[in-house]
Amino acid sequence: MIAHALKDAGMEVIYTGLRQTPEQIVNAAIQEDVGVVCLSILSGAHMTLLPRVVELLRAGDAGDVLILAGGTIPSADIPHLIAVGVAAVFTPGADTRDVIRYIQEHSPLRG
C-alpha cells in the first residue's frame, strides 16, 4: 500500500519484496543509490532488524540514507529505534500523506 502511495506521489520506488534480510535490503539500497529506505515490519523483529539495517548502511558508507519504519511497532520501542538512527516510525493507521510529506521534507535527495 505504501509503495503505491509513494509511486502515486511521483517517487521512484524499488520494491525488494517480503522477508528480505538486512544484508539484502542494504545491498539493494547501495546498488540503487537510494535516498530513503522504508521498511514495514509486522513480525515483531523490529528491535533486531532495524538497528542492523542502520549499522550496515553506515558500514557501507550510506549512513545518510533516510530510514523510515512502519508496521506493528509498540510505542515503547520507538524512542530506541530513533536513537539508533531510524528517522521516523509510522504505526498502523498512519496517513500515507504524512509519510509522503515526511520524505519530501527530510530526504537527502530533495531539492
C-alpha distances in whole Angstrom, upper triangle without the diagonal:
4,5,5,6,9,10,11,13,15,14,15,12,14,11,14,13,13,16,18,21,21,24,21,19,22,23,20,20,24,24,21,23,20,20,17,15,12,12,11,13,14,17,20,21,19,23,24,21,20,24,24,22,24,27,26,25,28,30,29,30,26,26,25,22,20,18,15,14,12,12,15,17,21,22,25,24,22,25,26,23,24,27,26,24,21,20,18,16,13,14,12,12,12,11,9,12,14,12,12,16,17,16,18,21,21,20,23,23,23,26
4,5,5,6,9,10,11,13,11,12,10,12,10,13,13,14,17,17,20,20,22,20,17,19,21,18,17,21,22,19,20,17,16,13,12,9,10,9,13,14,17,19,20,18,21,22,19,18,22,22,19,21,24,24,22,25,27,26,27,23,23,22,18,16,14,12,11,10,11,15,16,20,20,23,22,20,23,24,20,21,24,23,21,17,17,15,13,11,12,12,12,10,10,7,10,11,8,9,13,13,12,15,17,17,16,20,19,19,22
4,5,5,6,9,10,11,9,9,7,8,7,11,11,13,16,16,19,19,21,18,15,18,19,16,15,19,19,16,18,14,15,12,11,9,11,11,14,16,19,21,21,19,23,23,20,19,22,22,19,21,24,23,21,24,26,25,25,22,22,21,17,16,15,13,13,12,14,17,19,22,23,26,24,22,25,26,22,22,26,24,22,19,18,17,16,14,16,15,16,14,13,10,12,14,11,10,14,15,13,15,18,18,16,19,18,18,21
4,5,5,6,9,10,10,10,9,11,10,14,14,15,19,19,22,22,24,22,19,21,23,19,19,22,22,19,20,17,18,15,15,13,14,14,17,18,22,24,24,23,26,27,24,22,26,26,23,24,28,27,25,28,30,28,29,25,26,24,21,19,18,16,16,15,16,20,22,25,26,29,27,25,28,29,25,25,29,28,25,22,21,19,19,16,17,16,16,15,13,10,12,14,12,11,15,16,15,16,19,20,18,21,20,20,22
4,5,5,6,9,9,11,10,13,13,16,16,18,21,21,24,24,26,23,20,22,24,21,20,23,23,20,21,18,17,15,15,12,14,14,18,19,22,24,25,23,26,27,24,22,26,26,23,24,28,27,25,28,30,29,29,25,25,23,20,18,17,15,15,14,16,19,21,24,24,27,26,23,26,27,24,24,27,27,24,21,19,17,17,14,16,15,14,12,10,7,8,11,9,8,11,13,12,13,16,17,16,20,18,18,20
4,5,5,7,5,8,7,11,11,15,16,18,21,20,23,22,24,21,18,20,21,18,16,20,20,17,17,14,13,11,12,10,13,14,18,20,23,24,24,22,25,26,23,21,24,24,21,22,25,24,22,25,27,25,25,22,22,20,17,15,15,13,14,14,16,20,21,24,24,27,25,23,25,26,23,22,26,25,22,19,17,16,16,14,17,17,16,14,12,8,9,11,9,7,10,11,9,10,14,15,13,16,15,14,17
4,5,5,5,6,6,10,11,15,16,18,21,21,24,23,25,22,19,21,22,18,17,20,20,16,17,15,15,13,14,13,16,16,20,22,25,27,27,25,28,28,25,23,26,27,23,24,27,26,24,27,29,27,27,23,24,22,19,17,18,16,17,17,19,23,24,28,28,31,29,26,29,30,26,26,29,28,25,22,21,20,20,18,20,20,19,17,15,11,12,15,12,10,13,15,13,13,17,17,15,18,16,16,18
4,5,7,9,10,14,14,18,19,21,24,24,27,27,28,26,23,24,25,22,21,24,24,20,21,18,18,16,17,16,18,18,22,24,27,29,29,27,30,31,28,26,29,30,26,27,31,30,27,30,32,30,30,26,27,25,22,20,20,18,19,19,21,24,26,29,29,32,30,28,30,31,28,27,31,30,27,24,22,21,21,19,21,20,19,17,14,11,11,14,13,10,13,15,14,14,17,19,17,20,18,17,19
4,6,9,10,14,16,19,20,23,26,25,27,26,28,26,23,24,25,22,20,23,23,20,20,17,16,15,16,15,18,19,22,24,28,29,29,27,30,31,28,25,28,29,25,26,29,28,26,28,31,29,28,24,25,22,20,18,18,17,19,18,21,24,25,28,28,31,29,26,29,30,27,25,29,29,25,22,20,19,20,18,20,20,19,16,13,10,9,12,11,7,10,12,11,10,14,15,14,17,15,14,15
4,7,9,13,15,19,20,23,26,25,27,26,27,25,22,23,24,20,19,21,21,17,18,15,15,14,16,16,19,20,24,26,29,31,31,28,31,32,28,26,29,29,25,26,29,28,25,27,30,28,27,23,24,22,19,18,19,18,20,20,23,27,27,30,30,33,31,28,30,31,28,27,30,29,26,23,21,21,22,20,23,23,22,20,17,14,13,15,13,10,12,14,12,11,15,16,14,16,14,13,14
4,6,10,12,16,18,20,23,22,24,23,24,22,18,19,20,17,15,18,18,14,14,11,11,11,12,13,16,17,21,24,27,28,27,25,28,28,25,23,25,25,22,22,25,24,21,24,26,24,23,20,21,18,15,14,16,15,17,18,21,24,25,28,28,31,29,26,28,29,25,24,27,26,23,20,18,18,19,18,21,22,21,19,17,13,13,14,12,9,12,13,10,10,13,14,11,14,11,11,13
4,7,10,13,15,18,21,20,22,21,21,19,16,17,18,14,13,15,15,11,12,9,10,10,12,12,15,17,21,24,26,28,27,25,28,27,24,22,25,24,21,21,24,23,20,23,25,22,22,18,20,18,15,15,16,16,18,19,21,25,26,29,29,32,29,27,29,29,25,25,28,26,23,21,20,20,21,20,23,23,23,21,19,16,16,17,15,12,15,16,12,13,16,16,13,14,12,13,15
4,6,9,12,15,17,16,18,18,19,16,13,15,16,12,11,14,14,10,12,9,11,10,10,10,12,14,18,20,23,24,24,22,25,24,21,19,22,22,18,19,22,21,18,22,23,21,21,18,19,18,14,14,14,14,15,16,18,22,23,26,27,30,27,25,27,27,23,23,26,25,22,19,18,18,19,18,20,21,21,19,18,14,16,17,14,12,16,16,12,14,17,17,14,15,14,15,18
4,6,9,13,15,13,16,15,16,13,11,12,12,9,9,12,11,8,11,9,11,10,9,10,12,14,17,20,21,23,22,21,24,23,19,18,21,20,16,18,21,19,17,20,21,19,20,17,19,18,14,15,14,14,16,17,19,22,23,27,28,30,27,25,28,27,23,24,26,24,21,19,19,19,20,19,21,22,23,21,21,17,19,20,16,15,19,18,15,17,20,19,16,17,15,17,20
4,6,9,12,11,14,14,15,12,10,13,13,10,10,14,13,11,14,12,14,12,10,10,10,11,14,17,18,21,20,19,22,21,17,17,20,19,16,18,21,19,17,21,22,20,22,18,20,20,16,16,15,14,14,15,16,20,21,25,26,28,26,24,27,26,22,23,26,24,22,19,20,19,19,18,20,20,21,20,20,17,19,20,16,16,20,19,16,19,22,20,18,19,18,20,23
4,7,9,7,10,11,12,9,7,11,11,8,10,13,12,11,14,13,15,13,11,11,10,12,14,16,17,19,18,17,21,19,15,16,19,17,14,17,19,17,16,20,21,18,21,18,20,20,16,17,15,15,15,16,17,20,21,25,26,28,25,24,27,26,22,23,26,23,21,19,20,20,20,19,21,21,23,22,22,19,22,23,19,19,23,21,19,21,24,22,20,21,20,23,26
4,7,7,11,12,14,10,10,13,14,11,13,16,16,15,18,16,18,16,13,12,10,11,12,14,15,18,17,17,20,19,15,16,20,18,16,19,21,19,19,22,23,21,24,21,22,23,19,19,17,16,15,15,15,18,20,23,26,27,25,24,27,26,22,24,27,24,23,20,22,21,20,19,20,19,22,21,22,19,22,23,19,20,24,23,21,23,26,24,22,24,23,25,29
4,6,9,12,14,11,10,14,15,13,15,18,18,18,20,18,20,18,14,13,10,9,10,11,11,14,14,14,18,17,13,15,18,17,15,19,21,19,19,23,24,22,25,22,23,24,21,20,17,16,14,14,13,15,17,21,24,25,22,22,25,24,21,23,26,23,22,20,22,21,19,18,18,18,21,21,22,20,23,23,20,21,25,24,22,25,27,26,24,25,25,27,31
4,7,9,11,10,10,13,14,14,16,18,19,19,21,20,21,19,15,14,11,10,9,10,10,13,11,13,16,14,11,13,16,15,14,17,19,17,18,22,22,21,24,22,23,24,21,20,17,17,15,15,14,15,17,20,23,24,21,21,24,23,20,22,24,22,21,19,22,21,19,19,19,19,22,22,24,22,26,25,22,24,27,25,24,27,29,27,25,26,27,29,33
4,7,8,6,6,10,11,10,12,15,15,16,18,17,19,16,13,13,10,11,11,13,12,15,12,13,16,13,10,12,15,12,11,15,16,14,15,18,19,18,20,18,20,21,18,18,16,16,14,15,15,17,18,22,24,25,22,22,24,22,19,21,23,20,20,18,20,20,19,20,20,21,24,23,25,23,26,25,22,23,26,24,22,26,27,25,23,24,24,27,30
4,5,5,6,9,10,11,12,14,15,17,18,17,19,17,14,14,11,13,12,14,13,14,11,12,14,11,8,10,12,10,9,13,13,11,13,16,16,15,19,17,18,20,17,18,15,16,15,16,17,18,18,21,24,24,21,21,23,21,18,20,22,18,18,17,20,20,19,21,21,22,26,25,27,25,28,27,23,25,27,25,23,27,28,25,23,24,25,28,31
4,5,5,6,8,10,10,12,14,15,16,15,17,15,11,12,10,12,12,15,14,15,11,11,12,10,6,8,9,6,5,9,9,8,9,13,13,12,15,14,14,17,14,15,12,14,13,15,16,18,17,21,22,23,19,19,21,18,15,17,18,15,15,14,17,18,17,19,20,22,25,24,26,24,26,25,22,23,26,23,21,25,26,22,21,21,22,25,29
4,5,5,6,9,10,11,12,14,15,15,17,16,13,15,13,16,15,18,17,18,15,15,16,13,10,11,12,8,7,11,10,7,9,12,11,11,14,13,14,17,15,17,15,17,16,19,20,22,21,24,26,26,22,22,24,21,18,20,21,17,17,16,19,21,21,23,24,26,29,27,29,27,29,28,24,25,28,25,23,26,27,24,22,22,23,26,29
4,6,5,6,9,10,10,12,14,14,16,15,12,14,12,15,15,18,17,19,16,16,18,15,12,13,14,11,10,13,13,10,11,15,14,13,16,14,16,18,15,17,15,17,16,18,19,22,22,25,27,28,24,24,25,23,20,22,23,20,19,18,20,21,21,22,24,25,28,27,28,25,28,27,23,24,27,25,22,25,27,24,22,22,22,25,29
4,6,5,6,9,10,11,12,11,13,12,8,10,9,12,13,16,16,18,15,14,16,14,10,11,13,10,7,11,12,9,9,13,14,12,15,12,14,15,12,13,11,13,13,15,17,19,19,23,24,25,22,21,23,21,17,19,21,17,16,15,17,18,18,19,21,22,25,23,24,22,24,23,20,21,23,21,19,22,23,20,18,18,19,22,25
4,5,5,6,8,10,10,10,12,11,9,11,11,15,16,19,19,20,17,15,17,15,11,11,12,10,7,9,10,7,6,10,10,8,11,9,11,13,10,12,11,13,14,17,19,22,21,24,25,26,22,21,23,20,17,18,19,16,14,14,16,18,18,20,22,24,27,25,26,24,25,24,21,21,24,21,19,21,23,20,17,17,17,21,24
4,5,5,6,8,10,11,13,13,12,14,14,17,18,22,22,23,20,19,20,18,15,15,15,13,10,12,13,9,9,12,11,9,12,10,13,15,13,15,14,17,18,20,22,25,24,28,29,30,26,25,26,24,21,22,23,20,18,18,20,21,22,24,26,27,30,28,29,26,28,27,24,24,26,24,21,24,25,22,19,19,19,22,25
4,5,5,6,8,9,12,12,10,12,13,16,18,21,21,23,20,19,21,19,16,15,17,15,12,14,15,12,11,14,14,12,14,12,14,15,12,14,14,16,17,19,21,24,24,27,29,30,26,25,27,25,22,23,24,21,19,18,19,21,21,22,24,26,28,26,27,23,25,25,21,21,24,22,19,21,23,21,18,17,17,20,24
4,6,5,6,5,8,8,7,10,12,15,17,21,22,23,20,18,20,19,15,14,15,14,10,12,13,11,8,12,13,10,11,9,11,12,9,11,11,13,15,18,20,23,23,26,27,28,25,23,24,23,19,20,21,18,16,15,16,18,19,20,23,24,26,24,25,22,23,23,19,19,21,19,16,18,20,17,14,14,14,17,20
4,5,5,7,9,11,10,14,15,19,20,24,25,25,23,21,22,20,17,16,17,15,12,12,13,10,8,11,11,8,9,7,10,11,9,12,13,16,18,21,23,26,26,29,30,30,27,25,26,25,21,21,22,19,17,17,18,20,22,23,26,28,30,28,28,25,26,26,22,22,24,21,18,20,22,19,16,14,14,18,21
4,6,8,12,13,13,16,17,20,22,26,26,27,25,23,25,23,20,19,20,18,15,16,17,13,12,14,14,11,12,11,14,15,13,16,16,19,20,23,25,28,28,31,32,33,30,28,30,28,25,25,26,23,21,20,21,23,24,26,28,30,32,29,30,26,28,27,24,23,25,24,20,22,24,21,18,17,16,19,22
4,6,9,11,11,14,16,19,22,25,26,27,25,23,25,24,20,19,21,19,16,17,18,15,13,16,16,13,14,11,15,14,12,14,15,17,19,21,24,27,27,31,31,33,30,28,29,28,24,24,26,23,21,20,20,22,23,24,27,28,29,27,27,23,25,25,21,20,22,21,17,19,21,19,15,15,13,17,19
4,7,9,10,14,16,20,22,26,27,28,26,23,25,24,21,19,20,19,15,15,17,14,11,14,15,11,11,9,12,11,9,12,14,16,19,22,24,28,27,30,31,32,29,27,28,27,23,23,24,22,19,18,18,20,22,23,26,28,30,27,27,23,24,24,20,19,21,19,16,17,19,16,13,11,10,14,17
4,6,7,11,13,17,20,23,25,25,24,21,23,22,19,17,18,18,14,14,16,14,11,14,16,13,12,9,11,10,7,9,11,13,16,18,21,25,24,27,28,29,26,24,25,24,21,20,22,20,16,15,15,17,19,20,23,25,26,23,23,20,20,20,17,16,17,16,12,14,16,13,10,9,8,12,15
4,7,10,13,17,20,23,25,25,24,21,22,22,19,16,18,18,14,13,16,15,11,13,16,14,13,9,10,8,5,6,9,11,14,17,21,24,23,26,26,27,24,22,23,22,19,18,20,18,14,13,12,14,17,18,21,24,25,22,21,18,18,18,14,13,15,13,9,11,12,10,6,6,6,9,12
4,6,10,13,16,20,22,22,20,17,19,19,16,14,15,16,12,12,15,14,11,14,16,15,14,10,11,9,5,5,6,7,11,13,17,20,19,22,22,24,21,19,20,20,16,15,18,16,13,11,10,11,13,14,18,20,21,18,18,15,16,15,12,11,13,11,8,10,12,9,7,8,9,11,14
4,6,10,13,16,18,19,17,14,16,16,13,11,13,13,9,10,13,12,10,13,16,14,15,11,11,11,7,6,5,6,8,11,14,17,17,20,21,22,19,17,19,18,14,14,17,15,12,10,10,11,12,13,16,18,20,17,18,15,17,16,12,13,15,13,10,13,15,12,10,11,12,14,18
4,7,10,13,15,16,15,13,15,16,13,10,13,14,11,12,15,15,13,16,19,17,18,15,14,14,10,8,6,5,6,8,11,14,14,17,18,20,17,15,18,17,14,14,17,16,13,10,10,10,10,10,13,14,16,14,15,12,14,13,10,11,14,12,10,13,15,13,12,14,15,16,20
4,6,10,12,13,12,9,13,13,10,8,12,12,10,11,15,14,14,17,19,18,19,16,16,16,13,11,8,6,5,6,8,11,12,15,16,18,15,14,17,16,13,14,17,15,13,10,12,11,9,10,12,13,16,14,16,14,17,16,12,14,17,15,13,17,18,16,15,17,18,20,24
4,7,9,11,11,9,13,13,11,10,14,15,13,15,18,18,17,20,22,22,23,20,19,20,16,14,11,9,6,5,5,8,10,13,15,17,15,14,17,17,14,15,18,17,16,12,14,12,10,9,9,10,13,12,14,13,16,15,12,15,18,16,15,19,20,19,18,20,21,23,26
4,6,7,7,6,10,11,9,9,13,13,13,15,17,18,18,21,22,22,24,21,21,21,18,17,13,11,7,6,5,7,8,11,14,16,13,13,16,16,13,15,18,17,16,13,15,13,11,11,10,11,14,14,17,16,19,18,16,18,21,19,18,22,23,21,21,23,24,26,29
4,6,8,8,12,13,11,12,16,16,16,18,21,21,22,24,26,26,28,25,24,25,22,20,17,14,11,8,5,5,8,11,14,16,14,14,18,18,15,18,21,19,19,16,18,16,13,12,10,10,14,15,17,17,21,20,18,21,23,21,21,25,26,25,24,27,28,29,33
4,5,8,11,11,10,12,15,15,16,18,20,20,22,24,25,26,28,26,25,26,23,22,18,16,13,11,9,8,9,12,15,16,14,16,19,18,16,19,21,19,20,17,20,18,15,15,13,14,17,18,21,21,24,23,21,24,26,24,24,28,29,27,27,29,30,31,35
4,6,8,9,9,11,13,14,15,17,19,20,21,23,25,26,28,25,24,26,23,21,18,16,12,11,9,7,7,9,13,13,11,13,16,14,13,17,18,17,18,16,19,17,14,15,13,13,17,18,21,21,25,23,21,24,26,24,24,28,28,26,26,28,30,31,35
4,6,6,6,8,10,11,12,14,16,17,18,20,21,22,25,23,21,23,21,20,16,15,12,12,11,10,9,11,14,14,11,13,16,14,12,16,17,15,16,14,18,17,14,16,15,16,20,20,23,23,26,24,22,25,27,24,24,28,28,26,25,27,29,30,34
4,5,5,5,8,10,10,12,14,15,16,18,19,21,22,20,19,20,18,16,13,12,9,9,9,9,7,10,12,12,9,10,13,11,8,12,14,12,13,11,14,13,11,13,12,14,18,17,21,20,23,21,18,22,23,20,20,24,24,22,22,24,26,27,31
4,6,6,7,9,11,11,13,15,16,17,19,21,22,20,19,20,19,18,14,14,11,12,12,12,9,10,12,11,8,9,11,8,7,11,12,10,12,11,14,14,12,15,15,17,21,20,23,23,26,23,21,24,25,22,22,26,26,23,23,24,27,29,32
4,6,6,6,9,11,11,12,15,16,17,18,21,19,18,20,19,18,15,15,13,14,14,14,12,14,16,15,11,13,14,11,10,13,14,11,13,12,16,16,15,17,17,20,23,23,26,25,28,25,23,26,27,24,24,27,27,24,24,25,27,29,33
4,6,5,6,9,10,11,12,14,15,16,19,17,16,18,16,16,12,13,11,12,13,13,12,15,17,17,13,14,15,13,10,13,14,12,12,11,15,15,14,16,16,19,22,21,24,23,25,24,20,23,25,22,21,25,25,22,22,22,24,27,30
4,5,5,6,9,10,11,13,14,15,17,15,13,15,13,12,9,9,8,11,12,13,11,14,15,15,11,11,13,10,7,10,11,9,9,7,11,12,11,14,15,17,20,19,22,20,23,21,18,20,22,19,18,22,22,19,18,19,21,23,27
4,5,5,6,9,10,11,12,14,16,14,12,15,14,13,10,12,11,14,15,16,14,16,16,16,12,12,12,9,7,10,10,6,7,8,12,13,13,16,17,20,23,22,25,24,26,23,20,23,24,20,20,23,23,20,19,20,22,25,28
4,5,5,6,9,10,10,12,14,13,12,15,14,14,12,14,13,16,17,18,16,18,20,19,15,15,16,13,11,13,13,10,10,11,14,16,16,19,20,22,26,24,27,25,27,25,22,24,26,23,21,25,25,22,21,21,23,25,29
4,5,5,6,9,10,10,12,11,10,13,11,11,9,11,11,14,16,18,16,19,20,20,16,16,17,14,11,13,14,10,10,9,12,14,14,17,19,21,24,22,24,23,25,23,19,21,23,20,18,22,22,19,17,17,19,22,26
4,6,5,6,9,10,11,9,7,10,9,10,8,11,11,15,17,19,17,19,19,19,16,15,15,13,10,11,11,7,6,7,10,13,14,17,19,22,25,23,24,23,25,22,19,21,22,19,17,20,20,17,16,15,18,21,24
4,6,5,6,9,10,10,8,12,12,13,11,14,15,18,20,22,19,22,22,21,18,17,17,14,12,13,12,9,9,11,14,16,17,21,22,25,28,26,28,27,28,26,23,25,26,22,21,24,24,20,19,18,21,23,27
4,5,5,6,9,8,9,12,11,13,12,15,16,19,21,23,21,24,24,24,20,20,20,17,15,16,16,12,12,13,16,18,19,22,24,26,29,27,29,27,29,27,23,25,26,23,21,24,24,21,19,18,20,23,26
4,5,5,6,5,5,8,8,10,10,13,15,18,21,23,21,24,24,24,21,20,20,18,15,15,15,12,10,11,13,16,18,21,23,26,28,26,27,25,26,25,21,22,23,20,18,21,21,17,15,14,16,19,23
4,5,5,5,4,8,9,11,12,15,17,21,23,25,23,25,25,25,21,20,20,17,15,15,14,11,10,12,14,17,19,22,25,28,30,28,29,27,28,26,23,24,25,21,20,22,22,18,16,15,17,20,23
4,5,7,8,11,12,15,15,18,20,23,25,27,25,28,28,27,24,23,22,20,18,18,17,14,13,15,17,21,22,25,28,30,33,31,32,30,31,30,26,27,28,25,23,25,25,22,20,18,20,23,26
4,5,8,11,11,14,14,18,20,23,26,28,26,29,29,29,26,24,24,22,20,20,20,16,15,16,18,21,23,25,28,31,33,31,32,29,30,29,25,26,27,24,22,24,24,21,18,16,18,21,24
4,6,8,10,13,14,18,20,24,27,29,27,30,30,30,26,25,24,22,20,19,19,16,14,16,17,21,23,26,28,31,33,31,32,29,30,28,25,25,26,23,21,23,22,19,17,14,16,19,22
4,5,6,9,11,15,17,21,24,26,25,27,27,28,24,22,22,21,18,17,18,15,12,13,14,17,20,22,25,28,30,27,28,25,26,25,21,21,22,20,17,19,19,16,13,11,13,16,19
4,5,8,9,13,16,20,23,25,23,25,25,25,22,19,19,18,15,14,14,12,9,11,12,15,18,21,24,27,29,26,27,25,25,23,20,21,21,18,16,18,18,14,13,11,13,16,19
4,6,9,12,16,19,23,25,23,26,25,25,22,20,20,19,16,14,15,13,10,11,11,14,17,20,23,26,28,24,25,23,23,21,18,18,18,15,13,15,15,11,9,7,10,13,15
4,6,10,13,16,20,22,21,24,23,24,21,19,19,18,15,14,15,13,10,10,10,12,15,17,21,23,25,22,22,20,20,19,16,16,17,14,11,13,14,10,8,7,9,12,15
4,7,10,13,17,20,18,21,20,22,19,16,16,16,13,12,14,12,9,8,6,9,12,14,17,20,21,18,19,17,17,15,12,13,13,10,8,11,11,8,6,7,10,11,15
4,7,10,14,16,15,18,17,19,16,13,14,14,10,10,12,11,8,5,5,7,9,11,14,17,19,16,18,16,17,15,12,13,14,11,10,13,13,10,9,11,13,15,18
4,7,11,13,12,15,15,17,14,11,13,14,10,10,13,12,10,6,6,5,6,8,11,14,15,13,14,12,14,12,9,11,12,9,9,13,13,11,11,13,15,16,19
4,7,10,9,12,12,14,12,10,13,13,9,10,13,13,11,7,8,6,5,6,8,11,13,11,14,13,15,13,10,13,15,12,12,16,16,14,14,17,18,19,23
4,7,7,11,11,14,12,11,14,15,11,13,16,16,14,11,11,9,6,5,5,7,10,9,11,11,14,12,10,13,15,13,13,17,18,17,17,20,21,21,25
4,6,9,11,14,12,11,15,16,13,15,18,18,17,14,15,12,8,7,5,6,9,10,13,13,16,15,13,16,18,16,17,21,21,20,20,23,25,25,29
4,6,9,12,11,11,15,15,13,16,18,18,18,15,17,14,10,9,6,6,10,11,15,16,19,17,16,19,21,19,20,24,24,23,24,26,28,28,32
4,6,8,7,7,11,11,10,12,15,15,16,13,14,12,8,8,6,8,12,12,16,17,19,17,16,19,21,18,20,23,23,22,22,25,27,27,31
4,5,6,7,10,11,11,13,15,16,17,15,16,13,10,11,8,10,13,14,17,19,21,19,18,22,23,20,22,25,25,23,25,27,30,30,33
4,5,5,8,10,10,11,14,15,16,14,15,12,9,10,8,11,13,13,17,19,21,18,17,21,21,19,21,24,23,22,24,26,29,29,32
4,6,7,8,10,11,13,14,16,14,16,14,12,13,12,15,17,17,21,22,24,21,20,24,24,21,23,27,25,24,26,28,30,31,34
4,6,6,6,9,10,11,13,11,13,12,10,12,11,14,17,17,20,21,23,20,19,23,23,20,22,25,24,22,23,25,28,29,32
4,5,5,6,9,10,11,9,10,8,7,10,10,13,16,15,18,19,20,17,16,20,20,17,18,21,20,18,20,22,25,25,28
4,5,5,6,9,10,9,10,10,9,13,13,17,19,17,20,21,23,19,18,21,21,18,19,22,21,19,21,22,25,26,29
4,5,5,6,9,9,11,11,11,14,15,18,21,20,23,23,25,21,20,23,23,20,21,24,23,20,21,22,26,27,30
4,5,5,7,6,8,8,8,12,13,16,19,18,20,20,22,19,17,20,20,17,18,21,20,17,18,20,23,24,27
4,5,5,5,6,7,8,12,14,17,20,17,20,20,21,17,16,19,18,15,16,19,17,15,16,17,21,21,24
4,6,7,9,10,12,16,17,21,23,21,24,24,24,21,19,22,22,18,19,22,20,17,18,19,22,23,26
4,6,9,11,12,16,18,21,24,22,24,24,25,22,20,22,22,19,19,22,21,17,18,18,22,23,26
4,6,9,11,15,17,21,23,20,22,21,22,19,17,19,19,16,15,18,17,14,14,14,18,19,23
4,6,7,11,14,17,19,17,19,18,19,16,14,16,17,13,13,16,16,12,13,14,17,18,22
4,7,10,13,17,18,15,17,16,17,14,11,14,13,10,10,13,12,9,10,12,15,15,19
4,7,10,13,15,12,14,13,14,11,9,12,12,8,10,13,12,10,12,14,17,17,20
4,6,10,12,10,12,12,14,11,9,13,14,11,12,16,15,14,15,18,20,20,23
4,7,8,6,9,9,11,9,8,11,12,10,12,15,15,15,16,19,21,20,24
4,6,6,9,11,13,11,11,14,16,14,16,19,19,18,20,23,24,24,27
4,6,9,10,14,12,12,15,17,16,18,21,21,21,22,25,27,26,29
4,6,9,12,11,11,14,16,16,18,20,21,21,22,26,27,26,29
4,6,9,7,8,11,12,12,14,16,17,18,19,22,23,22,25
4,5,5,7,9,10,11,13,15,16,17,18,22,22,21,24
4,5,5,6,9,10,11,12,14,15,16,20,20,18,21
4,5,5,6,8,10,10,12,14,15,19,19,17,19
4,5,5,6,9,10,10,12,14,17,18,16,19
4,5,5,6,9,10,11,11,15,16,15,17
4,5,5,6,9,10,10,14,14,12,15
4,5,5,6,9,10,14,14,12,14
4,5,5,6,8,12,13,11,14
4,5,5,5,9,9,9,12
4,6,6,9,9,7,9
4,6,9,10,7,9
4,6,9,7,10
4,5,5,9
4,6,9
4,7
4
